[in-house]
Amino acid sequence: MLLIILLAPIVFRRLHVPHIIGLILAGLVVGQHGLNLLARDASFELFGQVGIYYIMFLAGLEMDMGSFRRFARQGVGFGVLTFGVPFAIGLMVAHWVLGYGVRSSLVVSALLASHTLVTYPIVSRYGLGKHGSVVQSIIATAMATFGALLVLAIVVQQQRGGGGWVYWLGFGVGMVVYVVAVAYAFPKIGRWFLRRNEDAVTQYIFVMAMVFISACLAMLVGLEGLLGAFLAGLVLNRIIPHSGPLMVRIEFVGNALFVPYFLIGVGMIIDVHIIFTDPGTLWLSAWVIISALAGKWMAAWMMQRFSGGKTWDRNMMFGLTNSHAAGALAIVMIGTQPDVQLMDAQMLNATVLLILVSCVVSGLATGRAARTLALKTTEMERNRGSYHGKCLTAYAYPQTVDVLTQISIMLRNPTIPDSLMGLSIAMDDDPDDALRARGKANLAEAKRIAAAADVTMSAMSRVSSNVAQAIVHTMREVDAGEVIMGLHETKEGQPAGNLGVIAHSVLSATHREVLLVRLQMPPGTVRRIVVVVPAQAEYEVGFYKWLEHVCRIGEQTGQLMRFHTCGDTGYYIKEYMEHHHPSLRIELFAETGLGKLLQRLADEVNADHLLVLVSSRSGFISHTPVINTLPAVIARSFAHTNVILLYPDQWGDPHETLSVFAPNGQSITQRQLQFEQWLKRGRGNVAV
């Protein structure tokens, strides 16, 4: 099995065949209907079930929740089409062409209307999980699967002579209770557990346990376990950062073992001999395959026409929703049970052929559409990011290595190589080299954490008589765009109320972005991000750079971002979000001043929030006297929460740092009037 999982993708890649199709065909070759090298025993049943649950779980886990809300309406519409169109075609073909009875025709229609996200790993490899057509297809998959299984349950209950109103009332109540319980309890349990257990193996086992508990509960209330795994992915989405070590482990194990097991197991049940030995099955298979392909393609075409999408959007939706596997197998197996007998052996064989053809067609369509979309959606200006330099993280204490590394992974520019660097500095008067040994241990731990997230971190250990000078010299040497440091604390682990000598010296010696971080929990488990922005921050050259960094944290955590701005800064934040991060959930609040705002936020910001205070160096346009008191305010009012004190890029003299230019020749005064009108329409508090 491991040799097949290893060699099949390599061989078929040389033949320009998607690896998913290669694994299915490899299963066909080595299975009982091929060379009979492997029997489809209980291990394939178990691992295959885990594999399809994994696919559905990853689909929910990798979904960008902002995109989910943004495309929810279109996704529901596509779900109605991709279920209704194949269902109607299947009903007509099964009843009028193939001569099935009403109940059997309904089951056949449900089989054709269902589909499985077999080709989703192709999309995931291209990083297109947030694209509109992909999100719509995932939502449509959940709807089509639920609709098909609901029709199957109704027909089977009627066939068995049951299914009264008491049964359906219990089913409806159980389903509602299950969804509400999982959506409410799982995120709370997940945050509580992940904050208290940092062991990698323990975290992974916990997440998998949550997935199968959700699937088990779904089956207990009468739903399919696939839907339970998908729901678990959705509710755990926001507590598992998409670029964090835990996410990498989840994807790695699934794509390396369980998903290939499922695909090979699908190939092993395909019997191509029936094409040559049973003309009746061939005739039936032809009608089933044509009806399924035509129904799914028509649904994607209609969705493209209604939504004004492009050709590649239609191809992507068709590729993702055309493959039949787990859902079709479940329906046909239930339909052929002795106490049901709504399907015969010929329909079972036709379904197996449908799985083969639909998976091959879907793999080709999805692969082609994914390549096209990857080229169409890549914009060179956005791909380069806000700055090309490295993200430098300075480590001092072992207890801060984990959170500082996780923040640096979120902030780094993922489009440039070797974008992450760790630094430790030991004093040259250290007699027994204890500080140097601790620094090397910190760097080794940071590199291990980064490697677990599939990120390469280069490390540098320095010996110097001045820590601040060593940090600044390293920034210049490696061309670092920003430096991340721990916020100055007392010996008791509380904020010291001042920047400290090292941070103050670094801020004075460099005008590049500096982030002083104090986190009391993993950044992926925060529930809200609160950003406080001073007036006229948009005039600093580093405005869009720090805004992009904050947005990266928001994208990784999937949490609500609440911006408190002064003046007309909110207009530029809103404009940037609409163009570059439309899927992020943000709220904009116009404030009159920082002093009263900070007093109010002391009661509003909770221990599981992340507070980002955008500061400014003295002498620059956005600097005010209140900013000088921010370290003391943190120690007095925000010692209980997670804080990032951010100093943006500020280069040149204050009057030369204007970074906002009005488009279309408008003056700044005209832009201010537009912003004031926008605030009046939104009454000062605008949710975007």
Disulfide bonds with the S-S distance in Angstrom:
none
